[in-house]
């Protein structure tokens, strides 16, 4: 059974090895592809309009083309993704969607529009505040506007098509949450590299295909008896995006298990609550606004420190590793509250800034290894 | 006699410490410049030291490697990061130490210890070489003085120059400008030492527990401890034989594994 698990995970790791290959093949087969930059993109609407949505991350190791258009203190996610487009590597995609999350992504929309004429750009005004009914009204209207734009490109987006896509995505998110639960119960069940590959491949493949693989994997995991290995510290990884498996794999290879995360290329991507209301556009609006707010969003009364602490305690984490993308202001603003909440509860944390397109350095490995040693030897003395 | 060895493969030098496996007493130590073939250099230094203490390869029961090149010392039995090793080494030498500042060739660290001498928290420079020994080397070359003479030169300074660049490459350009405008070498060196100290202090934040121990190769550069004291506003003690603290910690850990 263990080999069945590694076979399935291996297939998804293979998908991530050349992240754009799947989408390129889909386009060659005549499927229409829409790219986007953020988990707040309402993919259900895009799929209902006949496009396969794929999420773009920092996969270009070079950024010199983008560096001529964006300042060096914009995050590597933006610079690397733009470089992919400028080098023609996203030519298979007809659309590029930008939900308004942080300022960098919002302003990237205009830069993209001017400099990547082969792609039609669509900005989606996602409310910054996600707590109340006014935001639902606003977002509902915005989604109707986007539905109209998409509908004019080909055929109108019907309620039936949208409902089918909502159901597919709800099932996919539920399956991913189940997978996260399995890992939380026993982090030895899925390696950090494997888990990240599963998540990243979900952004790269048609959702129905991915759901089938994940269901197959869950069945294999539930049938397998995987012994727990309690000798390593359990870590929780917090942060925004990770464009590759390398960083979380390096954390685990330092001698820890990753029990859970709140990455937007991780658990956060699937932490949405469906309401089951009849109107599909309203359902879409409410579902996306239900997400545990990322630091680029605001919900009155929401305390990011308390939320992270709750997640870390649920994961029985011995420590938290913050993986921040350099120059990501929203996370930097929330960091002190998160760190203080952990510290008050006696959970040590380590903050490391990463560049999305640069592999982990020797210093990264040393810092994580020292953190793991610190947790391991907290009570030791000579 | 059974011996445990600690090897610290740093960016600038390899350090080896031998301890008695039973008592943990230090038997010998040495350092030599780093090179391309780290494993070979480490082996040569280890063999030389073993020879000095009347031992040989067979008398070594366990070897722990640390430092940025630790994974290249493949003949070691295990590896431990330099953060843990410096904490262990300092604990042996100065049992009540609360804070360690370690400045090596390519990075600097601030390590806070708990009352048992274990690492409570740590920070490492992650920007560039501006807070490290490499900066001093660049400056020494540019000012045409030996590294050892920097402290003596700095002591003669009456008006330390302000070095404001956050990056060694830009700082070197800044120094070229200072030289061109007739600023004395001693004032530049003094300014550079203060600049390195400030980078390190920036990692410490507002709270520093005493006693503060200074380790790493840069602790041997005269004037640096004084620069740290001035920037930190706390007394700073140079650890005994500061360059080998990491290797000593590794050797002690080898006796316990």
Interface residues (C-beta under 8 A of the other chain):
Chain A: X348 X352 X353 X362 X363 X366 X367 X369 X370 X373 X374 X377 X378 X379 X380 X381 X382
Chain B: X68 X80 X81 X82 X83 X84 X88 X91 X92 X107 X114 X116 X117 X118 X119 X120 X121 X122 X124 X126 X252
